[in-house]
Amino acid sequence: MPAAKKAAKPAPPEDPVPVDYRTIDRVTGPLLFVREVEKAAYGEMVEIALSSGERRQGQVLDSRRGLAIVQVFGPTMGMSVDRTSVKFLGRVATLPVSDEMLGRVFNGLGEPRDGGPPIVSDQELDIVGNAMNPYSREEPSEFIQTGLSNIDVMNTLVRGQKLPIFSGAGLPHNQLAAQIVRQARLRNSNESFAVIFAAMGITSEEANFFLKEFESTGALERTVVFLNLSSDPSAERIITPRMALTTAEFLAYERDMHILVVLTDMTNYCEALREVAAAREEVPGRRGYPGYMYTDLATLYERAGKIHGRKGSITQLPILTMPADDITHPIPDLTGYITEGQIVASRELQRRGVYPPIDVLVSLSRLMNQGIGPGRTREDHRGVADQLFASYATGKDQRALSAIVGEEALSAVDRIYLHIAERFENEFVKQRPDEDRTIDRSLEIAWEILSELPESELKRIKPEFLQKYYRPKTGAPASGP
């Protein structure tokens, strides 16, 4: 009986050959509207060929009924509708990642802008990232020292946390960001630590300031910098933080490093979202921002954290300028819902010559308790912070009262609180831009200030810590009035 013939194996399907489309319907802002497109996928990368021979990149934002809306990463001014072709590449935006990225400066699209060679790697990661399973998330913990007393003691940054800084136009948030990048470190740990710095929509002067700061202090060696300038296309600003976070995920989860991601300015990012939404003729939400802005911001902020079984972690410190100093504006408002607290810059402290002008009374770190205490900072940390909060708030009340009735009308203890408020701002909060305080030094300054108070007023500190650290000043009242 003749042997049965083996069925021939089907040939593997060939990748479709990209087609050049010359069916651009119109150009609106940073968007191209391309007609008669088959099977264009959301997030798919495209290559745009201009009549001059220049090529630009883009990404599909929407595809329906044969119409593809393409976001162009570059200027669209002067782009000819008839003589421009669009090629759909069949892949999403990726970033080649490597250990060699440390110490390098890139533009908002991940291309080198420091004169060095491009990153060559056989590992390319999708910049959208993978959603983190809530079950696999590990609770943020461990202390990150910034060298700034008002953050380290009063609003502690915890490894794996997302803690934004709310600032205003003209306040020194750029200087503060540069100082944190220079000084941030793990305490009592030999684990690898690095900083990812991403700037969106900043001026050339600001970019030069950051680069000079990082290079002159040696911080650039452990930092990866992504810069999107105000003169760069606004559509690029939407990509920049995703490039930074993709790099952070590689270094944290593939190289077991602890990463601090500083994103500035998230307001410029949201303005780019609004511009693209307006070009797509979407129905606007609050103050003209797209209705999906909350979801979009969440896709960035929720990429911070720790994962069970992985040694690395990602901590985020987004910085945003509140339009008109309005903390109820949609950008800080939505950011506050997603993140774990906020650090708020104060224009009043700035006028009083206090740097960094952080108002601790309206600032909050919701995960502070998980990063402080014995073995992490110091056993008296929580009590000292609580006592400082209460004493400063009382001192500010006495300051307002003395402006009405005069300081002479205050009791002896009330005058001490008034003096403590002054010392708190001028000795504890106020630091030089190059001053890097350890947590122990910050707590020492706190005890020096609190030691002005009689022991009976220190109700938020445990007796054993009072016995160990409290050194009352000579001549201070022994008890309350």
N, C-alpha and C positions, 0 to 999 in steps of 0.2 A: 504494500500500500504506500503510495507516495507520501513523503513527509509534507505536513502542512507548511505552507509558506508563512514566514514571520511577517507580521504587519509592519509596514514601513513606519518609522518614527516620524511624526509630523515635524516639519522644520520649525525652529524657534521663531516666534514672531519678530519681525524686524522693527526697530524703532522708527516711528514715523519721521519722515524727512521734514524739517521745519519749512513752512511756507512763508514767503514774503507777501505781506498784504499791503496793497496800495489803495486801500478803501477807507482812508481816514475821512470821517465825516466833518469833524471840526476840532479845533484846539481851544480849550477853555482853561485859562490859568495853567496849572501844572498837569492838566489832564488831556489825553487824547481819546477821542471817541472813534473806534474802529468798527466798521460795518462788515457784515457777511463773514463773520469769524465762526469757525466750527470748533467746538469742544475746548474753548478757552477756560482754564480753571482759575478759581480764586487764589491769589498769591503767586500765580505763575510768572516767571521772569520773562521779559521780552527784550529784544535788541532793536533799537531804532536807528535806521540808517538815513542820514540827511543827504540832501542833494550835493553838499560840499564834500561828501565822503566821510564826514565825522560820524562816529557811532556813540550812542548813549544807551543807558540802561533804563528799564522801567519795570513796573509790576502791575499785574491785573488786579484792579480793585473790585470789579463787578463784571458779570457776564450774564446776559439774558437775551433770548430771542435773536441770537446772532450778533448782538452788539456788545463789544468788549470796551470797558472803560479802563484806560491804562494810565497809571501814575508815573510821570517822567522824573527820573533822578537827574535833573539838570534843567537849564533854562529852555523855555519853549518859544521865546520871542524870536520872530523871524522864521519859524518852522513852516515850510511850505506844505499845504495839505495835499497837493497833487504830486509832489516830487519826493515825498518822504515815505519810506517803507517800514513796516513793523513785522518782526519775526518772533513768533511765540516759541520759546525754547523748551517747553515741556518739563521744567524743573522749578523748584521754589528757590527763594533767595538763601544762599548759604555763605558761611564764613570759614575759610581755612584757618585752623587753630593750631598753635604750636607753643612750646615753652619759650621760643624766641620772641614772642610778642612782648614779654616783659622788657621795659626800657624803651619801647617804641612809641611813636606818635602816628596816628592814622587820621584820615578824614572821616566824615560821617558815614561813608560807605565801606569803611574798612580798608581803604587804599592808603599806602604809606605817604605821609606828607613830611617826613623827616629826612628825605634824601636817601634812605636805606632801601634795600631790595624788598620786593614783595614777599609775603609769607608763602613759602612753598611747603605744602603738607598733604599727605594722603588722607587726612582726616578733615572733612568739611561738615559743619553742623548747621542744621536748619535754624535761622535766626529767630523764628517764632518760639522755639523751645518746646519742650514736652510738658504737658500739664502735670503738676506734682500731685500725686494721690494723697488726699488728706490723711489717710491711714498710715502712710509711710513717713509723714512729717514727724520730726522730733521736736520736742519743746525747746524754744530758744533758751540759751543759758550761757554763762561765762561772760566775763567783763571785758569790754574793749576800752582801753585807755586812750582818750583823745588829748590829754594834757591840758584840758580846759576845765577849771574847777566847777563852773556852773553846769556843765554837762556831766562830768564824771561823778560828782557828789549828788547833785540835785535832780538830774534827769539822765540817769545812767544809760549808755548805749550797750545793748546786750547782743552777743553773737547770734546771728540768725534773725535779728529784728529788722523792721523797716521803720525808721524814725525820721520824718521829714523836718526840714527847717523852713519856717514861714518867715519871709523877710519882706522888705518894701523897697521901692525904687530909691536909690541913693544910700541905702544902708550897706555896710561892708560885708555882704554875704560872700563876695568873691574872695576877699581876704580871709574870711573865716573858713571857706572851703579849702583854700590852699594850706592854711595852717593845720586843718584836720588831716589832710592828705600827708603832710610832712610828719606829723606827730603820732598818728594813730598806730597803736601796737597792741599785741597781746601781753598780758601781765603774767609774769612767772611761768612762761611757756616757751618751749623751743620749737613749737610747730611753725610751719611756713605761713607767712602772712604777706598779702599783696593788696594793692589798691587799684581799682579800675575807675578812671575818671572820664566822664563823658559830658561835654559841654555842647549845648544846643542854642544856636542863634546868638552867640556872643560876638562882640566886635573884635577886630584885629588887635586893638590895644589890650583888650582883656585876655585874648589868646596869648599874646606875647608876655603878659604879666604871669599867667599860669606857667608857661614853659620856662620862663626865667626863674621863677620860684622853685620849680621842681628840679631844674638842672643845677642851680647854684647850691642847693641843699643836699643833693644826692638822692632825693626822694624818687627821681625818675627811674632809678635802677630797679625798683620794686613796683613800678606803676605802669599800667597800660593806658594811654591817653587817646581818646577819640574827640576830635574837634569839628564841629559844624559851625561855620561862621555866619554872621548875619547876611553876608553877601552871597552865601551858598543858597541853592534852591530850598524852599521851605519844605518840599516833599522829602528831602534828605533828612530833615529833623525827625521824621516819623521812624526812620530806619536806625538812626544813631543810637538811641538807648537799647535797642534790640541787639545791635552789634556788641555793645558793652556787656550786656547781660549774658549773651552767648559765650563771650570770652570768660566771664566770671564762672559760668556753669562748667566749662571745660577745666579751668584751673581748680575749682572747688571739688568737683565730683570725679574727675579723671586724674588729677594730680594731688589730691588730698590737701589742698591749701585752704586757708581761711581768707576770704575775700571781702573787702569793704568796697562797695560800689557807691560813688558819689555822682549824682546826676544833677546838672544845673544848666539851664533854668527850665523847670517843667512847665512854666507859664508859656515859654516860647514853643514848647512841644504842643501844648494845647491850642495855641494860636494857629499852628500849622494844621492841626486836625480841623479847626474851624474853617480855614481857607479851603482845604480839600473838600469838606462837606458842602461849602457854598458853591464850589465849582461843579459839584455833582447835583446841585439844585435840590438838596435834601431839605426836608422840613426842619427848621432849627428848633433847638430846645432852649434852655435857660440862657439868656443873654447872647443868643446866636450860636452857642456851642452845640455840637451834635448830641442827640439824645443818647447815643451809645458811648459818650465820653467816660462814664463811670466804668463800663465794661472794659474799655480800651486801657484806662489807667490800671485797672485790676490785673490785666494781662502782664503789665510791667512789674507792679509792686509785689504781686504774689510769686514772683520768681525768686524772692528772697526766702531764706530758711535753711533748715538742716534736715537731712534725710537719714532715717534709720539704716545703719550698716555702712554709712559713708563717713569718712573722717572729716571732710571739708565742710565749709559753711559759706553762705552768702548773706551779708548784712548790707542793707541799703540805707543811704542817707540822701534822699532827694531834697533839692533846694528849689523853692519857688518864690517868686516875688508876687505879693498880693496886690492886684490892681487897686489903686486908691487906698491901700492899707486896709482893705475890707476882708476880714477873715470869713465872712459869710459868702464871699464870691464863689461861684461854682468850682473853681480850681482848688482852692484850699478846702472848701467844704467837702467835696467828693474825696479828696486825698485823705482828709481826717477820718472819713468813714472806713477807708480801706486799711490804713496804717495803724500802728500801735503807739499813738501819741503824737506830739508835735513839740518842736522847740521854736519859740516865737521871739523874733527880734523886736526891740522896742525903740521907737523914734525918740521917746522921752529920754531914755538912757543915752542914746547917741548924742543928743543935745547937751547932756551933762558931761560929755567927754569920756564916757565909759565904753571900753572895748573889751570883749565882745558885748554888744548891747542886747543881751538875752534877758528877757523878763521871766524869771523863774516862776512867778506866781500864776502865769497863764500857760506855762509850759507843762508838759507831762510826758513821762515815759511809762507806759502801762506795764512793761515787762521788767521794770527796774528791780523788783524784789527777786527775780530769777537770776540776776547777775551779780548780786552783792552779798556781803556777809562773810563769815569765817571761811578762809581758804580761797576766797575770790577777791574781796577787797579788804574789809576789816570788820570785826564783830560789832563795832559801834556805829557803822555807817548809817543804818536805817534810822536810828534814834537821832543822830546828829542832823541828818537831812530834815527830819520832821521838825526838830527844834528850830532849825534855821528858817524853814518855811514859816512857822508860827511867829518867830521873833521878828522877821523881816516884815510880815504882814502887819503885825502890831506897830512896828516902827513907822511904817508908811501911814497908818491911821493917825499916829501921834504927829506926824509931819503935817498932815492936813489940818489937824486940830490946832496945832501951834500957829498955823498961818492965820487962824481966826482969833484965838484968845491970847496968843503969845506964849513963848516957851516958858516964861516965869510962872505961868498958871498951871504947869504940869507938875505931877508928883515926882519924887526922886527916881522911882523906878520907871515912870513914863519917860523921863529924860534919858535914862539909860537905853530904853528901847529906841528912842529917837537917834541916839548916837550909834546904836548897833546897826540901824538901817543905813546910816552914812558909811560906816566901816564895811558893811556887807557889800555895798556897791563899789567902794573905792579900793578895798583890799582883797575881797574874795572874788567878786565878779570881774573886776577890772584886771586885765593882764596885758603884757606887751605882746605884739604880734609874733614875736620869736620866743615867747616864754612857754616852756614845756614843763608843766607841773606833774609830779607823780600823784597818785591818789593819796598817799600818806602825807605828802606836803599839803595837799588841799584840805585834808581833815585836820591837820595841825593848825592851819589858818582859821578853820571853822571853830576849833576849840579856843583859840586865842580871842576870837570875837565873843563867843558865848560865855567865856569866863568873866566878862563884865557883869553878867547877871548874877543875882543871888541864887544860891542853890535851890531855894524853894520855888523859883520860877522855871527851873529846868525839869518840867513834868513829863517830857516825852522821851527822856533818856533813862535807861535802867540804872538802878543804884550802883551796881557793880562797875559800870562804865564810868559813872561820875567819880567813884572812888579812884579809878585808875587814871582818868584823863583830866578831870576838872581841877584847875588851879586858879582859885578866886583871886581877883586883883586886890592889892592892898587898898583898904579904904572903901571897898564895895560894901553895900549894905548886906547884912548876914541873912536877912529874910525880907519877905515882901512887906508892903505897907500895912 
